[in-house]
Amino acid sequence: FVAVWIALGINPLYRQDWLLENALVLLAVPILVAGYRRMPFSLPSCVMIFAFLCLHEIGAHYTYSEVPYDHWWQSLTGHSLNAALGWQRNHFDRLLHLLFGLLIIYPMREMLVRLAGLRGAWSYLLPLAAVMALSLLYELIEWLAAVVFGGDLGLAYVGTQGDVWDAQKDMACAAVAAFTILLLMVARNIWGQSKNSRCLVETDL
C-alpha cells in the first residue's frame, strides 16, 4: 500500500485536496499496523482493506468528483458508461461509499467478534451499526472541513456536485451494501449448518 500511496501521491490533480483526503489514511494505517499483533486480520480482511485503501487513493489523486472513469471506459469499449446508465454526474464517490460497505463490513465483523466476543444476532447487528457510524462520521468530517477551509478546496473535498442529498445517499450506499453482505453471510452460515446437520443424520443412519 505504501508503494501505491507514493505512486498516486506524485503530481495529484489538486495537492491540497490530496492532503485532506489522506489525513484519515495517515491516521488509520499506522493504527492498523500497530495493532496487527494484537488483532491480526485474516487474509480476506487484509485484501478487502487493501483494496479499499487503494481505490481511495485513486479518488485522492484526481479528487473524487473528477476521477476520469468514464474516459477510461470509453477507451476500453468505445462507449460512454455515464451515457449508457443515464448518469449526469461523476459517480466515483458514490461507488466508493458503496464499496466501503461491501469491503469493510467483513473485517469489521471479524474484529468485533474477536475483541468483544459477539455471538448470534449481535455479531451481525453491531458490525452493521459500526460501519454506518463510520460512514456518518466521515460525512461530518467532510462538512467540518468544508466549513473550516471553505472556497474551492472545501467544495472539492465534499464533492456534492450540486446534490443537496449527497451525504444521505452516500451513507445509504454504505449501509445497504453492508446489510447485503451480512444477509449473504447469514444465508451461508444457515446453509452450512443445514449441510452439517444432514451429514450427521446420514452418518448416524
N, C-alpha and C positions, 0 to 999 in steps of 0.2 A: 504493500500500500504506500509506503514511503516513496518508492520509485514512481508510482502513479501520481502521487501528490506533487512531487518535484516536477515531473514532466508537464502536468497540467497547470502548474504554477508559473510556467515560463510564458511570458507575454500574454496574460489573460486580457480579455476584451476591456474590462474595467478593473484596474488594480484595487481600488478602494472597495468595490463590491466583493472582489475575491477575498480580501482580508476579512470583511464582515462575515462572508459565508463560511470561512474557515475558523472563525473564533470558537464555535462549538466543537469542531473537529479537533482542534488543538487541546480542548478540554477532555473530550470523550476518549480519544485514542490512548493518551497516557494512562487514563483510569483503567481501560481495558487491559493494557499491557501490565500495569502494576498489580491488577487483581487476578492475573491469569493463573498463578499458582494456587491461590485460594479458591478461585472459581473457574476452573478450566472448562471452556465450552467444547461441545462435541464438534467434529469436523463439519457436519452440515450447518451448524450455527455459525462457525467461523466463516464458511463460504458465503452464507447469507449476509453477514455483517460486512464482509469484504466487498461483496457485490454492491451493496447499497452505498457504502462509502465511495467506491469508485464512480458510481453514477452521480453521486452528489458532487464530486469533483468536476465532472463534466459540466454540471449546472453552474458551478462556481467559476469555471474557466470562461464560459460565454455569458454568464448571468442566465438565470433560469428562463426568463422571458424571451431570450434571444438564441437559445440553442438551435442550430440550423438542422434539426432532424428532418424537416420537410425537404430541404435541399439534398440531404443525404439519400432520402427515399427516392427522390426524383432521379438522382444519379444512378441508383441501382435498378429502378423499374421504368423510368421514363414518365412516371405519373406522379401527381401531387397527392400525398396522403391526406392533407388538410382538405383539399377539394373533394376527394372521394368520400370523406366522412362528414363533409359539411361543416368543418371547424372554421371559426372566424378568428381564433386566437392561437397563440403558441401554447400547446398543452403539455410541454415537458414537465413543468412544475406540478401539474395535476398527476401526471404519470408517476413522479417520484413520491408524492404523498400516498398514492395507491400502493406503490412498491414498498413504502415504509411499513404499511400494514401487512403486506404479504411476506416480507423478508424478516421483519423484526419480531413478529409475534412468536415464532418458534423459539429463537434464543431467549426471548423474554420469559416464556413459559418454562423453559429449561432452567433458567436462573432462579425463578421464584419457587419452582418445585424443589430444587436442591437446597436453597437457602432457607426457605420458610416451611418446607415440608408439606406443601399443599397437596391435598388429595380430593378426589371426586370433583364435584361441580366447581369448587373454589379454584381448582388448578386450571380451569378454563376462564372463569369469570374475572379473576384478579389480573391475569395477564392481559386480557382484553381491556380492562379498566386502565391498566398501566400504559398500554400503547395509546389509548385515547387521551390520557392525561399528558403524555409526552407530546402528542400532536397539538393539544391545546396550548401547552407551554411554549412550543415553537412559534405558534401564531401570536402569542402575547409578546414574545421576544421580538418578532418582526415588527409588531405595532410599536413597541418601545423604541426600537432602532429608528423607525421612520420618524417618530416624534423628536428623538434626540438629534439625528443627523439632518432630517428634512431634505428638501430640494430633490435633485435628480438621484442622488445616492439613496435616499430613503425610499423613493419610488421604485428604483431598480431592485432594491433588496426585498421589498414587499412583493413586487411583481403582480399586482392585482389586474393589470391590463384593462382597467376600466370596469371590472366586475365587482359590484358592491358586495356580492355574496361569496367572494373568492375564499375567504378564511373558512366559512362554514362548509363550502364544497370540498376544500382540501381536507378538513377534519373528517367529513363524511366518507371521503375516499379511503382514508386510512382505517376508519372504523369498520366499514363494510368489508374491506379486504381482509382485515384481521379476523373478523367474525366468520368469513367464508372459510379461511384456513382452519379455524378452530372446529367448525362443523365437519370438515373433511377429516380432521384428527379424531373427533368423536366417532364418526362413522367407521373409520379404520379400526379404532380400538374395540368398538362393538362387534365388528366383523371378525376381528382376531379372537375375541373371547368366545364368540359363537363357534368359530372353527375349532378352537381348543376343546370346547365342550363336546363337540361331535367326535373329535379324536378320542377323548376319554371314554365316551359311550361305546365306540367301536372297539376300543381296547378291552373294556370290561366284557363285551359280548364275545 
